[in-house]
Amino acid sequence: MADKPWSGVFDRATDRRVEKFTESVSFDCRLYAHDIRGSIAHANMLSKVGILTDHERHQIVTGLEEIGREIAAGHFQFRQELEDVHMNVERALIDRIGDVGRKLHTGRSRNDQVSTDLRLWVRDEIDAMSNRLEALQHTFLTRAERDANVILPGYTHMQRAQPVLAQHYWLAYIEKLERDRQRLADCRTRVNELPLGSAALAGTSIPIDRQMVAEELEFDGIVANSLDASSDRDFVLEFAFALSTIATHLSGWAEEWILWSTTEFGFIHLPQEFCTGSSIMPQKINPDVLELIRGRTGRVIGNLVSLLVLIKGLPLAYNRDLQEDKQRLFDSVDTVAACLELAAPLVAGAELNRERIAARIEEGYLDATTLMEHLIVKGVPQRTAHEIIGNLVAVAMKRGVPLAKLPLQEFQSAHPSLDEAVLDVLGTDRAIEAFSSYGSTNPAQVAHQIELWRERLTNNA
């Protein structure tokens, strides 16, 4: 029982099955560096307020740094009976420096300690995830600069709708990833508040200096309510939601490219080093990485749901249920990070099948909406113009030709305003040029957005 930090009131040893069931060190050991950093800041503060002498502080800090180096080198033996990373580090410190190590836990509880460690870890992971997103943005921007003059069919309901520049397509994903980064940054503001010093739930009578610890650990603020501090996991939920949104964006992109790489579409050639083959069909080049990115999104969303269910019924303040938050969060971070690290080289290495795309770009009457708007500008009500152009599309479909191949008389019989000027908007090239609204796929608008993103991402570097 001597190894247990709470053994004083107990007269029986913990059942080994309970130790196995309740331990968390097998997964929370990855918080060791953050636990040590938090403990060093706590020790420095205890010295300042007179709880520790400067010599004791030096012993503790030196001991913690040595333990950190041992763990990093893989030479530290974590013990299951010590339950978690916090008690493993503390016991190792006591074994090294004796009773001075027992003073470290003054003015804190494992409740506020684990919340602090997790906030430090989440903060670092938010920064790393944002950097991965930015790297993918740079890759999409490079594609936008590389794939000039390629026109793609844009889709709604998975049916051909209107033409868009390939550059416009790449920019759309840069925008999505930017919102992901903004969500992470917003989440970080609420992560970056110090709970340490709230102790178990009610605070402490020890004259601690929470502001000093906050400054040393680079927290922007201090959690104001001790009862809330140890039990709050809103920041975990927010981060898990942000990760789920990132995964969902990646999944949608993966789905598009899986379709685009099929023989039926034939829009894109995936880099073979990111594909696999079949054990029975020798011709197969399968988009397995994209399929797994799409599939693992389910895991990330599932982790978010698990965390929401975990939190939903917990009373104030700390409850042991909260031990279950870490594995779900760790898995989401690891999964999304792995997907992002594969997405960037996949985007960079893929090649648009320009000839196949160009050969079929006039299929699907992608210029019909632009022709309708041409008629609207001439004063025809939108609903009327919609019906007129719909009738013309029906005629073209029956004849098996694009709108641009209909004789001028057909347009003029449909409406007198449809004169030779229709040639200015028919065909995907002219339809693209006809767009004029801000944020549209007009070449000048797209070039402007590329330049804005080039400046923005350069300034972020």
C-alpha positions as CSV (number, residue, x, y, z in Angstrom):
1,M,0.0,0.0,0.0
2,A,3.0,2.4,0.5
3,D,3.1,3.0,-3.3
4,K,-0.5,4.4,-3.3
5,P,-0.8,8.2,-2.8
6,W,-4.1,7.7,-1.0
7,S,-3.2,4.6,1.1
8,G,-3.5,6.2,4.6
9,V,-7.1,5.4,5.2
10,F,-7.0,1.9,3.7
11,D,-6.0,-1.3,5.6
12,R,-6.3,-3.6,2.6
13,A,-4.2,-3.8,-0.5
14,T,-5.8,-3.0,-3.9
15,D,-7.0,-6.1,-5.8
16,R,-4.7,-6.7,-8.8
17,R,-7.7,-6.9,-11.0
18,V,-8.7,-3.4,-9.9
19,E,-5.2,-2.1,-10.6
20,K,-5.4,-3.5,-14.1
21,F,-8.9,-2.1,-14.6
22,T,-8.2,1.4,-13.3
23,E,-4.8,2.1,-14.7
24,S,-4.3,4.8,-17.3
25,V,-0.5,4.9,-17.5
26,S,-0.6,2.6,-20.6
27,F,-2.0,5.5,-22.6
28,D,-1.6,8.7,-20.6
29,C,2.2,8.2,-20.5
30,R,2.3,10.3,-23.6
31,L,1.6,13.3,-21.4
32,Y,4.9,12.9,-19.6
33,A,6.6,15.9,-21.0
34,H,3.6,18.1,-20.3
35,D,3.3,16.7,-16.8
36,I,7.0,17.4,-16.1
37,R,6.7,20.9,-17.5
38,G,3.7,21.6,-15.3
39,S,5.4,20.2,-12.2
40,I,8.5,22.3,-12.8
41,A,6.4,25.5,-13.0
42,H,4.5,24.4,-9.9
43,A,7.8,23.8,-8.0
44,N,9.2,27.2,-9.1
45,M,6.0,28.8,-7.7
46,L,6.2,26.9,-4.4
47,S,9.7,28.2,-4.0
48,K,8.6,31.8,-4.6
49,V,5.8,31.6,-2.0
50,G,8.1,30.0,0.6
51,I,6.8,26.5,0.6
52,L,10.1,25.2,-0.9
53,T,13.6,26.4,-0.3
54,D,15.6,27.3,-3.4
55,H,17.7,24.2,-2.8
56,E,14.6,22.0,-2.6
57,R,13.3,23.6,-5.7
58,H,16.6,22.9,-7.5
59,Q,16.5,19.2,-6.4
60,I,13.0,18.8,-7.7
61,V,13.5,20.5,-11.0
62,T,16.8,18.7,-11.6
63,G,15.1,15.4,-10.7
64,L,12.1,16.0,-13.0
65,E,14.4,17.0,-15.9
66,E,16.4,13.7,-15.4
67,I,13.2,11.7,-15.4
68,G,12.0,13.4,-18.6
69,R,15.3,12.6,-20.4
70,E,15.0,8.9,-19.3
71,I,11.4,8.6,-20.6
72,A,12.4,10.3,-23.9
73,A,15.2,7.8,-24.3
74,G,13.0,4.9,-23.5
75,H,14.8,3.9,-20.3
76,F,12.0,4.6,-17.9
77,Q,9.9,1.7,-16.6
78,F,6.2,2.8,-16.0
79,R,4.5,0.8,-13.3
80,Q,0.9,-0.2,-13.6
81,E,0.3,-0.2,-9.9
82,L,1.0,3.5,-9.8
83,E,-2.1,4.1,-11.9
84,D,-1.1,7.0,-14.1
85,V,1.8,9.1,-15.5
86,H,1.5,11.6,-12.7
87,M,2.1,9.1,-9.9
88,N,4.8,7.4,-11.9
89,V,6.8,10.6,-12.3
90,E,6.2,11.6,-8.7
91,R,7.3,8.2,-7.3
92,A,10.4,8.3,-9.5
93,L,11.2,11.7,-8.1
94,I,10.7,10.6,-4.5
95,D,12.9,7.6,-5.2
96,R,15.7,9.9,-6.4
97,I,15.6,12.8,-3.9
98,G,13.6,11.4,-1.0
99,D,11.2,13.4,1.1
100,V,11.8,16.6,-0.7
101,G,10.0,15.0,-3.6
102,R,6.9,14.5,-1.4
103,K,6.6,18.3,-1.2
104,L,5.9,18.7,-4.9
105,H,2.2,17.9,-4.7
106,T,1.5,20.7,-2.2
107,G,-1.4,23.0,-3.3
108,R,-2.6,20.8,-6.1
109,S,-4.5,17.6,-6.8
110,R,-4.3,15.1,-9.6
111,N,-7.6,16.5,-10.7
112,D,-6.3,19.9,-11.6
113,Q,-2.9,18.4,-12.6
114,V,-4.3,16.1,-15.3
115,S,-6.5,19.0,-16.6
116,T,-3.4,21.1,-16.9
117,D,-1.4,18.4,-18.6
118,L,-4.1,17.8,-21.1
119,R,-4.5,21.4,-21.9
120,L,-0.8,21.8,-22.5
121,W,-0.9,18.7,-24.8
122,V,-4.0,19.9,-26.7
123,R,-2.4,23.3,-27.2
124,D,0.7,21.7,-28.7
125,E,-1.4,19.4,-30.9
126,I,-3.6,22.3,-32.1
127,D,-0.5,24.1,-33.2
128,A,0.9,21.0,-35.0
129,M,-2.5,20.3,-36.6
130,S,-2.7,23.9,-37.9
131,N,0.7,23.6,-39.4
132,R,-0.3,20.4,-41.2
133,L,-3.4,22.1,-42.6
134,E,-1.3,25.0,-43.8
135,A,1.1,22.7,-45.5
136,L,-1.9,21.1,-47.4
137,Q,-3.1,24.6,-48.3
138,H,0.3,25.4,-49.8
139,T,0.0,22.1,-51.8
140,F,-3.4,23.1,-53.2
141,L,-2.2,26.5,-54.0
142,T,0.7,25.0,-56.0
143,R,-1.8,23.0,-57.9
144,A,-3.9,26.1,-58.6
145,E,-0.8,27.8,-60.0
146,R,0.1,24.7,-62.1
147,D,-3.3,23.8,-63.5
148,A,-4.2,27.1,-65.3
149,N,-6.6,26.9,-68.3
150,V,-8.1,23.6,-67.3
151,I,-11.9,23.6,-67.2
152,L,-13.7,21.0,-65.1
153,P,-17.4,20.2,-65.0
154,G,-18.9,21.3,-61.7
155,Y,-21.5,19.1,-60.1
156,T,-24.6,19.4,-58.0
157,H,-26.5,16.2,-57.1
158,M,-23.6,14.4,-58.8
159,Q,-25.0,15.7,-62.1
160,R,-23.0,18.0,-64.4
161,A,-24.0,21.6,-63.6
162,Q,-21.7,24.5,-64.7
163,P,-18.1,24.8,-65.8
164,V,-15.4,25.8,-63.3
165,L,-11.7,26.3,-63.6
166,A,-9.6,23.6,-62.0
167,Q,-7.9,26.4,-60.2
168,H,-11.2,27.4,-58.7
169,Y,-11.6,23.8,-57.5
170,W,-8.2,23.8,-55.7
171,L,-9.0,27.2,-54.1
172,A,-12.3,25.8,-52.7
173,Y,-10.3,23.3,-50.6
174,I,-7.9,26.0,-49.4
175,E,-11.0,27.9,-48.1
176,K,-12.3,24.8,-46.3
177,L,-8.9,24.2,-44.7
178,E,-8.7,27.8,-43.6
179,R,-12.0,27.4,-41.7
180,D,-10.5,24.3,-40.1
181,R,-7.5,26.4,-39.0
182,Q,-9.8,29.1,-37.7
183,R,-11.8,26.6,-35.6
184,L,-8.6,25.3,-34.1
185,A,-7.4,28.9,-33.3
186,D,-10.7,29.7,-31.7
187,C,-10.6,26.4,-29.7
188,R,-7.1,27.3,-28.6
189,T,-8.3,30.5,-26.8
190,R,-10.4,28.4,-24.5
191,V,-7.8,25.7,-24.1
192,N,-5.2,28.2,-23.0
193,E,-6.5,28.9,-19.5
194,L,-4.7,27.4,-16.4
195,P,-6.7,25.1,-14.1
196,L,-3.7,24.3,-11.9
197,G,-4.1,25.6,-8.3
198,S,-7.8,24.7,-8.2
199,A,-6.7,21.5,-6.4
200,A,-9.4,18.8,-6.0
201,L,-12.4,21.0,-6.4
202,A,-12.5,23.9,-3.9
203,G,-9.1,25.5,-4.2
204,T,-6.4,25.4,-1.5
205,S,-5.5,27.2,1.7
206,I,-1.8,27.2,0.7
207,P,-0.7,30.7,-0.4
208,I,0.0,29.7,-4.0
209,D,0.5,32.1,-7.0
210,R,-1.5,30.9,-9.9
211,Q,-0.6,33.9,-12.1
212,M,3.1,33.0,-11.8
213,V,2.4,29.5,-13.0
214,A,0.2,30.7,-15.8
215,E,2.9,33.0,-17.1
216,E,5.6,30.3,-16.9
217,L,3.4,27.9,-18.8
218,E,2.3,30.5,-21.3
219,F,-1.3,30.4,-20.5
220,D,-3.3,33.5,-21.5
221,G,-5.6,33.3,-18.4
222,I,-6.6,31.4,-15.3
223,V,-9.7,29.3,-14.9
224,A,-11.8,31.4,-12.4
225,N,-13.9,28.7,-10.7
226,S,-12.2,25.9,-8.9
227,L,-15.3,23.7,-9.1
228,D,-15.4,24.1,-12.8
229,A,-11.7,23.8,-13.4
230,S,-11.1,20.1,-12.6
231,S,-14.2,18.8,-14.3
232,D,-14.3,20.9,-17.5
233,R,-13.6,19.0,-20.7
234,D,-15.3,21.5,-23.1
235,F,-11.9,22.1,-24.6
236,V,-11.6,18.4,-25.4
237,L,-15.0,18.3,-27.0
238,E,-14.2,21.4,-29.1
239,F,-11.0,20.0,-30.3
240,A,-12.6,16.7,-31.1
241,F,-15.3,18.5,-33.1
242,A,-12.7,20.5,-35.0
243,L,-10.8,17.3,-35.8
244,S,-14.1,15.7,-37.0
245,T,-14.7,18.6,-39.3
246,I,-11.2,18.3,-40.7
247,A,-11.7,14.6,-41.3
248,T,-15.1,15.2,-42.9
249,H,-13.5,17.7,-45.4
250,L,-10.8,15.1,-46.2
251,S,-13.4,12.4,-46.6
252,G,-15.3,14.5,-49.1
253,W,-12.1,15.2,-51.1
254,A,-11.2,11.5,-51.0
255,E,-14.6,10.5,-52.3
256,E,-14.3,12.9,-55.2
257,W,-10.9,11.6,-56.2
258,I,-12.0,8.0,-55.9
259,L,-14.8,8.7,-58.4
260,W,-12.5,10.8,-60.6
261,S,-9.9,8.0,-60.8
262,T,-12.5,5.5,-62.1
263,T,-12.6,4.5,-65.8
264,E,-16.1,6.0,-65.9
265,F,-14.8,9.5,-65.0
266,G,-11.1,9.3,-65.9
267,F,-10.4,12.8,-64.7
268,I,-7.3,12.1,-62.6
269,H,-4.3,9.8,-62.4
270,L,-3.3,9.0,-58.8
271,P,0.4,8.6,-58.0
272,Q,1.0,4.8,-57.9
273,E,3.1,5.0,-54.8
274,F,-0.1,6.0,-52.9
275,C,-2.2,3.1,-54.5
276,T,-2.3,-0.6,-54.0
277,G,-3.1,-3.6,-56.2
278,S,-5.3,-6.7,-56.2
279,S,-4.2,-10.1,-55.2
280,I,-6.3,-11.7,-58.0
281,M,-6.9,-9.0,-60.6
282,P,-3.6,-8.0,-62.2
283,Q,-4.9,-4.8,-63.8
284,K,-6.1,-3.1,-60.7
285,I,-4.7,0.1,-59.3
286,N,-6.8,0.8,-56.2
287,P,-7.1,4.1,-54.4
288,D,-6.8,2.4,-51.0
289,V,-5.2,5.4,-49.2
290,L,-8.2,7.6,-50.2
291,E,-10.6,4.9,-49.2
292,L,-9.0,4.6,-45.8
293,I,-9.0,8.4,-45.3
294,R,-12.7,8.3,-46.1
295,G,-13.2,5.3,-43.8
296,R,-11.2,6.6,-40.9
297,T,-13.4,9.7,-40.7
298,G,-16.0,7.4,-39.1
299,R,-13.5,6.7,-36.3
300,V,-12.9,10.4,-35.7
301,I,-16.6,11.2,-35.7
302,G,-17.2,8.1,-33.5
303,N,-14.7,9.4,-31.0
304,L,-16.5,12.7,-30.8
305,V,-19.8,11.0,-30.1
306,S,-18.1,8.8,-27.4
307,L,-16.8,12.0,-25.7
308,L,-20.1,13.7,-25.8
309,V,-21.8,10.6,-24.2
310,L,-19.0,10.4,-21.7
311,I,-19.5,14.0,-20.5
312,K,-23.3,14.2,-20.7
313,G,-24.2,12.7,-17.3
314,L,-21.3,13.8,-15.1
315,P,-22.0,15.9,-12.0
316,L,-19.5,18.4,-10.7
317,A,-16.6,18.1,-10.0
318,Y,-14.1,15.5,-11.0
319,N,-15.2,11.9,-11.7
320,R,-13.1,9.0,-12.7
321,D,-15.1,8.7,-16.0
322,L,-12.9,11.5,-17.3
323,Q,-10.0,9.1,-17.5
324,E,-11.8,7.8,-20.6
325,D,-11.4,11.0,-22.6
326,K,-7.8,10.6,-23.5
327,Q,-7.8,7.5,-25.6
328,R,-10.6,8.9,-27.8
329,L,-8.9,12.2,-28.2
330,F,-5.4,10.7,-28.8
331,D,-6.9,8.4,-31.5
332,S,-8.6,11.3,-33.2
333,V,-5.4,13.4,-33.3
334,D,-3.3,10.5,-34.5
335,T,-5.8,9.6,-37.2
336,V,-6.3,13.1,-38.6
337,A,-2.6,13.8,-38.5
338,A,-1.8,10.6,-40.5
339,C,-4.5,11.5,-43.0
340,L,-3.1,15.0,-43.5
341,E,0.4,13.8,-43.9
342,L,-0.7,11.6,-46.7
343,A,-3.1,14.1,-48.3
344,A,-0.4,16.6,-49.2
345,P,1.8,14.3,-51.3
346,L,-1.3,12.8,-52.9
347,V,-2.5,16.2,-54.0
348,A,1.0,17.1,-55.2
349,G,1.5,13.9,-57.1
350,A,-1.8,13.4,-58.9
351,E,-2.2,14.5,-62.5
352,L,-5.4,15.7,-64.2
353,N,-6.2,13.8,-67.3
354,R,-6.5,17.0,-69.4
355,E,-7.2,15.3,-72.7
356,R,-10.1,13.2,-71.3
357,I,-11.6,16.2,-69.4
358,A,-11.4,18.4,-72.5
359,A,-12.8,15.8,-74.8
360,R,-16.0,15.6,-72.7
361,I,-16.3,19.1,-71.2
362,E,-19.0,20.2,-73.6
363,E,-21.2,17.3,-72.5
364,G,-24.0,18.0,-70.0
365,Y,-25.0,21.6,-71.2
366,L,-22.8,23.3,-68.7
367,D,-23.4,26.6,-70.5
368,A,-27.2,26.6,-70.1
369,T,-27.3,28.7,-67.0
370,T,-25.0,31.3,-68.5
371,L,-27.3,31.5,-71.5
372,M,-30.3,31.9,-69.2
373,E,-28.6,34.8,-67.4
374,H,-27.8,36.3,-70.8
375,L,-31.5,36.4,-71.5
376,I,-32.2,37.8,-68.0
377,V,-29.9,40.7,-68.6
378,K,-31.9,41.5,-71.7
379,G,-35.0,42.0,-69.4
380,V,-36.6,38.6,-69.5
381,P,-37.9,37.5,-66.0
382,Q,-35.8,34.7,-64.5
383,R,-38.6,32.1,-64.4
384,T,-39.5,32.8,-68.0
385,A,-35.8,32.7,-69.1
386,H,-35.4,29.4,-67.3
387,E,-38.3,27.8,-69.2
388,I,-37.1,29.2,-72.6
389,I,-33.6,27.8,-72.1
390,G,-34.9,24.5,-70.8
391,N,-36.9,24.1,-74.0
392,L,-33.8,24.8,-76.0
393,V,-31.8,22.3,-74.0
394,A,-34.5,19.7,-74.7
395,V,-34.2,20.4,-78.5
396,A,-30.4,20.0,-78.3
397,M,-30.7,16.8,-76.3
398,K,-33.1,15.3,-78.9
399,R,-30.6,16.2,-81.7
400,G,-27.6,15.0,-79.7
401,V,-25.7,18.2,-80.0
402,P,-24.5,20.9,-77.6
403,L,-26.3,24.3,-77.4
404,A,-23.6,26.0,-79.4
405,K,-24.4,23.6,-82.4
406,L,-28.1,24.7,-82.6
407,P,-28.7,27.0,-85.6
408,L,-29.3,30.7,-84.8
409,Q,-32.9,30.5,-86.0
410,E,-33.6,28.0,-83.2
411,F,-32.6,30.6,-80.6
412,Q,-34.5,33.4,-82.3
413,S,-37.6,31.4,-82.5
414,A,-37.3,30.7,-78.8
415,H,-37.1,34.4,-78.0
416,P,-36.3,37.4,-80.2
417,S,-33.7,38.7,-77.8
418,L,-31.5,35.7,-78.6
419,D,-29.5,37.1,-81.5
420,E,-25.9,36.6,-82.6
421,A,-24.8,37.7,-79.1
422,V,-25.6,34.2,-77.8
423,L,-22.3,33.1,-79.3
424,D,-20.6,35.2,-76.6
425,V,-21.8,32.9,-73.8
426,L,-22.2,29.5,-75.5
427,G,-19.5,26.8,-74.9
428,T,-17.6,26.3,-71.6
429,D,-14.8,28.7,-72.5
430,R,-17.2,31.6,-73.1
431,A,-19.3,30.6,-70.1
432,I,-16.3,30.8,-67.8
433,E,-15.5,34.2,-69.2
434,A,-19.1,35.4,-68.7
435,F,-19.0,34.9,-64.9
436,S,-18.3,38.2,-63.1
437,S,-19.4,38.1,-59.5
438,Y,-16.8,38.2,-56.7
439,G,-15.7,34.7,-55.8
440,S,-16.8,33.3,-59.1
441,T,-14.9,31.0,-61.4
442,N,-14.1,33.9,-63.8
443,P,-10.4,33.7,-64.7
444,A,-9.7,37.2,-63.4
445,Q,-11.5,36.5,-60.2
446,V,-9.6,33.3,-59.7
447,A,-6.3,34.9,-60.5
448,H,-7.1,37.5,-57.9
449,Q,-7.9,34.9,-55.2
450,I,-4.7,33.0,-56.1
451,E,-2.7,36.1,-55.5
452,L,-4.5,36.8,-52.2
453,W,-3.8,33.3,-51.0
454,R,-0.2,33.5,-52.1
455,E,0.3,36.6,-50.0
456,R,-1.7,35.2,-47.1
457,L,0.2,31.9,-46.9
458,T,3.6,33.6,-47.4
459,N,2.8,36.0,-44.5
460,N,1.9,33.0,-42.3
461,A,5.3,31.4,-42.8
